[in-house]
Amino acid sequence: MNGEAILVLNAGSSSIKFELFDVVGDAAETRLDGQMEGIGAAPRLIARDAQRKVLADRRWAGPDVADHAAALGVIMGGLERATEGRRIIAVGHRVVHGGPDLAAPVIVDHAVMARLRDLQSLAPLHQPHNVAGIEAAMRSLPGVPQIACFDTAFHRSHAWEADTFALPPEFYARGIRRYGFHGLSYEYIATLLAREEPALAAGRLVVAHLGNGSSLCAIRGGRSIDSTMGFTALDGVPMGTRSGQIDPGVVLHLMMAEGMDAASVQTLLYGNAGLKGMSGISQDVRDLEASDDPRAALALSHFAWRVRREIGALAAALGGIDALVFTAGIGENARALRGRICEGLGFLGIAIDPARNTANEPEISPPGAPTRVLVRATDEEAMIARHALVLLQCSRKT
């Protein structure tokens, strides 16, 4: 596969993250990555090489890059110059929801696209944009395999008890069950630790993927046992703008007593809740930590409390815990908040070494602690590239 490359796209509501990987034997190595953000409003493209040198930083007026198709056109134009003769042999896509049946990476065809569209209501913040990214890539690179990799796939190893709701069984048969999300991130962390420390990776891990979207996952022997997210990516701990777990009676009350319709409730729970809604200031932890508004402090306190509670619940699901791993934007960088989360978890053997935590070291627990506390950078795009390469190699053999 010399001279070949894999492109990975991660399409959000107003952005497209991209990463180009050189195919080197059986491996995919980063060549460059970047993001087109502010699509339709204040578009900005930034790209860096593998050494983090800025290759491009350009802005446009909103109408000039009005949608995902236009954004991908700009990205592809830049990649044509950057590939230096390399041929893109596949485009890998992050797709948030695969439903009960799409449980492994798949080459997208008409039937798969129809299924992805059917699942859009289960992930309204993400799935429509994931689909739009695939459609735009199909138009830009006709004939190049488009490979969908699902955030839900890693969690298909759950036991029935962990996946079901306390509803009549016909609802489970119709796909109303707990799916779990951020699976590509968790799979990357599990794979990374399996290379670094196989004995630890074979044990009991609680991984906290904390960012604008946040969840936690219980992993044993490299397999997902349970996750805080459920039927949709709205469940679990509070997030940047999402409420996280909420009594379903609250939703009924809002609709029946407060007169809110389904669309208004969806806007509230997905877009105007979480850290943003509680603080009335921002969804960004950095802004909240810098604020002297008491609402900011309360929002952070609630977030830490809920994450701490879920760590305990997932440790119970695992029958104990050998390591807690922080990842994603907040998990990798918010030192003070990591410390607050770990307060009171001594009964699980969890403690933080303040100096190590402040220095943002890969291990922030004290030496010899019974439960290790680690910080690891996640890389969903690298995981997608690996899946795409394996799937291509298998298809070429058959």
PEGI-V874319 format. One record per residue. N is the residue number from 1. RES is the residue in one letter. NEAR is the number of other ideal C-beta (glycine too) atoms within 8 Angstrom. D_LAST is the distance of its C-alpha to the last C-alpha in Angstrom with 1 decimal. Layout:
N_RES_NEAR_D_LAST + N_RES_NEAR_D_LAST
This chain:
1_M_6_16.7 + 2_N_4_20.5 + 3_G_6_22.5 + 4_E_11_20.1 + 5_A_13_21.1 + 6_I_16_20.3 + 7_L_15_23.0 + 8_V_16_23.9 + 9_L_14_26.4 + 10_N_13_28.6 + 11_A_13_30.7 + 12_G_9_34.0 + 13_S_6_37.0 + 14_S_8_38.5 + 15_S_11_36.2 + 16_I_15_32.8 + 17_K_12_31.8 + 18_F_14_29.4 + 19_E_13_27.9 + 20_L_15_26.1 + 21_F_14_24.1 + 22_D_11_23.4 + 23_V_13_20.1 + 24_V_6_21.3 + 25_G_5_18.8 + 26_D_4_17.2 + 27_A_7_20.1 + 28_A_13_21.4 + 29_E_8_25.1 + 30_T_11_27.6 + 31_R_11_29.0 + 32_L_12_31.1 + 33_D_11_31.7 + 34_G_14_34.2 + 35_Q_10_35.2 + 36_M_15_36.7 + 37_E_9_39.3 + 38_G_11_42.0 + 39_I_15_40.1 + 40_G_9_42.7 + 41_A_7_45.6 + 42_A_6_45.9 + 43_P_17_42.6 + 44_R_11_42.1 + 45_L_14_39.2 + 46_I_11_39.1 + 47_A_13_36.5 + 48_R_10_36.5 + 49_D_9_34.8 + 50_A_7_33.4 + 51_Q_4_37.1 + 52_R_6_38.3 + 53_K_6_40.2 + 54_V_8_40.7 + 55_L_9_39.1 + 56_A_9_40.2 + 57_D_7_42.6 + 58_R_7_43.5 + 59_R_6_45.0 + 60_W_9_45.3 + 61_A_5_47.5 + 62_G_11_45.8 + 63_P_4_45.5 + 64_D_8_43.8 + 65_V_12_40.7 + 66_A_8_41.2 + 67_D_9_37.7 + 68_H_12_34.2 + 69_A_10_33.1 + 70_A_11_36.0 + 71_A_14_35.3 + 72_L_14_31.7 + 73_G_10_33.0 + 74_V_13_35.3 + 75_I_13_32.7 + 76_M_10_30.3 + 77_G_8_33.3 + 78_G_11_34.0 + 79_L_12_30.5 + 80_E_7_30.4 + 81_R_6_33.3 + 82_A_11_32.0 + 83_T_11_28.5 + 84_E_4_30.2 + 85_G_5_27.6 + 86_R_10_24.6 + 87_R_8_21.9 + 88_I_13_20.8 + 89_I_11_17.0 + 90_A_14_17.2 + 91_V_15_20.1 + 92_G_16_20.2 + 93_H_18_22.9 + 94_R_15_25.0 + 95_V_14_25.6 + 96_V_12_28.4 + 97_H_14_27.8 + 98_G_12_24.7 + 99_G_12_26.9 + 100_P_6_26.2 + 101_D_6_22.7 + 102_L_13_20.9 + 103_A_9_20.8 + 104_A_6_17.8 + 105_P_12_16.7 + 106_V_9_15.0 + 107_I_9_14.2 + 108_V_13_17.4 + 109_D_6_17.8 + 110_H_5_21.1 + 111_A_6_20.9 + 112_V_12_20.4 + 113_M_12_23.2 + 114_A_8_25.4 + 115_R_11_25.0 + 116_L_16_25.8 + 117_R_8_28.9 + 118_D_7_29.9 + 119_L_12_30.0 + 120_Q_11_32.2 + 121_S_4_35.4 + 122_L_10_34.3 + 123_A_11_34.0 + 124_P_10_36.4 + 125_L_6_37.0 + 126_H_12_33.3 + 127_Q_14_30.8 + 128_P_8_32.4 + 129_H_11_32.1 + 130_N_14_28.5 + 131_V_13_27.7 + 132_A_12_29.9 + 133_G_15_28.2 + 134_I_15_24.8 + 135_E_10_26.5 + 136_A_13_28.3 + 137_A_15_25.2 + 138_M_10_23.5 + 139_R_7_26.7 + 140_S_9_27.0 + 141_L_10_23.5 + 142_P_6_22.2 + 143_G_3_18.6 + 144_V_10_17.8 + 145_P_10_15.5 + 146_Q_12_18.0 + 147_I_17_17.1 + 148_A_14_19.6 + 149_C_14_20.7 + 150_F_15_23.3 + 151_D_14_26.7 + 152_T_16_26.8 + 153_A_13_23.6 + 154_F_12_25.1 + 155_H_13_27.9 + 156_R_7_26.0 + 157_S_7_26.9 + 158_H_13_30.5 + 159_A_6_32.5 + 160_W_6_33.9 + 161_E_5_37.3 + 162_A_10_36.2 + 163_D_10_34.4 + 164_T_10_36.8 + 165_F_10_40.0 + 166_A_3_43.1 + 167_L_8_42.6 + 168_P_4_42.3 + 169_P_6_38.9 + 170_E_6_37.9 + 171_F_9_37.7 + 172_Y_12_35.1 + 173_A_6_33.1 + 174_R_6_33.4 + 175_G_7_31.9 + 176_I_8_35.2 + 177_R_10_34.5 + 178_R_13_34.4 + 179_Y_14_31.2 + 180_G_16_32.1 + 181_F_14_31.2 + 182_H_14_30.9 + 183_G_14_27.9 + 184_L_14_26.2 + 185_S_13_29.5 + 186_Y_15_29.8 + 187_E_10_26.4 + 188_Y_13_27.2 + 189_I_13_30.5 + 190_A_13_29.2 + 191_T_10_26.6 + 192_L_9_29.4 + 193_L_13_31.8 + 194_A_10_29.4 + 195_R_6_29.3 + 196_E_7_33.1 + 197_E_6_34.5 + 198_P_7_32.2 + 199_A_6_35.2 + 200_L_12_36.2 + 201_A_12_32.7 + 202_A_8_32.6 + 203_G_10_35.8 + 204_R_13_37.1 + 205_L_16_36.8 + 206_V_16_38.1 + 207_V_13_36.6 + 208_A_14_38.7 + 209_H_16_36.9 + 210_L_12_40.1 + 211_G_10_40.1 + 212_N_8_41.0 + 213_G_11_38.6 + 214_S_17_39.2 + 215_S_14_37.9 + 216_L_16_37.7 + 217_C_16_35.2 + 218_A_15_35.6 + 219_I_14_32.9 + 220_R_10_33.0 + 221_G_6_30.7 + 222_G_9_28.5 + 223_R_7_28.1 + 224_S_14_30.0 + 225_I_13_32.9 + 226_D_10_34.8 + 227_S_17_35.4 + 228_T_12_38.5 + 229_M_14_36.7 + 230_G_11_36.2 + 231_F_9_35.4 + 232_T_9_35.7 + 233_A_13_36.1 + 234_L_9_39.8 + 235_D_11_40.4 + 236_G_12_41.5 + 237_V_13_43.6 + 238_P_14_45.4 + 239_M_13_43.6 + 240_G_12_44.7 + 241_T_13_45.4 + 242_R_14_44.0 + 243_S_12_46.2 + 244_G_14_43.9 + 245_Q_8_44.9 + 246_I_8_47.8 + 247_D_4_49.6 + 248_P_6_48.4 + 249_G_6_52.1 + 250_V_8_52.5 + 251_V_10_50.2 + 252_L_8_52.1 + 253_H_9_55.4 + 254_L_12_54.4 + 255_M_12_53.5 + 256_M_6_56.3 + 257_A_6_59.2 + 258_E_7_58.4 + 259_G_5_57.2 + 260_M_8_54.0 + 261_D_7_51.2 + 262_A_6_47.5 + 263_A_6_46.8 + 264_S_9_49.7 + 265_V_12_48.6 + 266_Q_9_45.0 + 267_T_9_46.6 + 268_L_13_48.8 + 269_L_12_46.3 + 270_Y_11_43.5 + 271_G_8_45.6 + 272_N_7_49.1 + 273_A_14_48.9 + 274_G_13_47.9 + 275_L_17_49.5 + 276_K_13_50.3 + 277_G_11_52.0 + 278_M_12_53.8 + 279_S_14_55.2 + 280_G_7_55.8 + 281_I_10_55.1 + 282_S_10_51.5 + 283_Q_9_48.1 + 284_D_8_47.9 + 285_V_10_49.0 + 286_R_7_50.5 + 287_D_10_52.8 + 288_L_15_53.8 + 289_E_11_54.5 + 290_A_5_56.7 + 291_S_11_58.6 + 292_D_3_61.9 + 293_D_9_61.5 + 294_P_5_61.7 + 295_R_10_59.0 + 296_A_15_56.5 + 297_A_10_57.5 + 298_L_10_57.1 + 299_A_13_53.7 + 300_L_14_52.5 + 301_S_9_54.3 + 302_H_10_52.6 + 303_F_12_49.1 + 304_A_12_49.8 + 305_W_8_51.2 + 306_R_12_48.2 + 307_V_14_45.6 + 308_R_13_47.8 + 309_R_8_47.9 + 310_E_12_44.2 + 311_I_17_43.8 + 312_G_10_46.1 + 313_A_8_44.3 + 314_L_16_40.9 + 315_A_13_42.5 + 316_A_7_43.8 + 317_A_10_40.3 + 318_L_12_39.1 + 319_G_5_42.2 + 320_G_6_43.2 + 321_I_15_42.0 + 322_D_9_41.3 + 323_A_13_40.6 + 324_L_15_41.0 + 325_V_14_38.8 + 326_F_12_39.9 + 327_T_15_37.5 + 328_A_12_37.3 + 329_G_8_40.2 + 330_I_11_43.0 + 331_G_14_41.7 + 332_E_12_41.2 + 333_N_7_44.5 + 334_A_11_47.1 + 335_R_9_49.0 + 336_A_7_52.0 + 337_L_13_49.9 + 338_R_14_47.8 + 339_G_11_51.1 + 340_R_10_52.4 + 341_I_12_49.3 + 342_C_13_49.7 + 343_E_8_53.4 + 344_G_5_54.3 + 345_L_12_51.1 + 346_G_7_52.9 + 347_F_4_52.6 + 348_L_10_48.9 + 349_G_9_49.7 + 350_I_14_48.7 + 351_A_11_51.0 + 352_I_13_50.8 + 353_D_10_52.4 + 354_P_7_54.1 + 355_A_6_53.9 + 356_R_12_50.2 + 357_N_13_49.5 + 358_T_7_51.6 + 359_A_6_49.9 + 360_N_9_46.5 + 361_E_8_45.3 + 362_P_5_41.9 + 363_E_9_43.8 + 364_I_12_46.9 + 365_S_13_48.1 + 366_P_8_51.0 + 367_P_4_50.3 + 368_G_3_50.0 + 369_A_11_49.5 + 370_P_3_48.1 + 371_T_12_45.5 + 372_R_10_44.0 + 373_V_16_43.7 + 374_L_12_41.1 + 375_V_14_40.4 + 376_R_12_36.9 + 377_A_5_35.5 + 378_T_11_32.4 + 379_D_7_29.7 + 380_E_11_27.5 + 381_E_13_26.1 + 382_A_12_24.8 + 383_M_14_23.1 + 384_I_16_21.4 + 385_A_14_20.3 + 386_R_9_18.8 + 387_H_12_16.9 + 388_A_17_15.7 + 389_L_14_14.6 + 390_V_9_12.7 + 391_L_13_10.9 + 392_L_12_10.2 + 393_Q_9_9.0 + 394_C_8_6.6 + 395_S_9_5.3 + 396_R_6_5.6 + 397_K_5_3.8 + 398_T_4_0.0
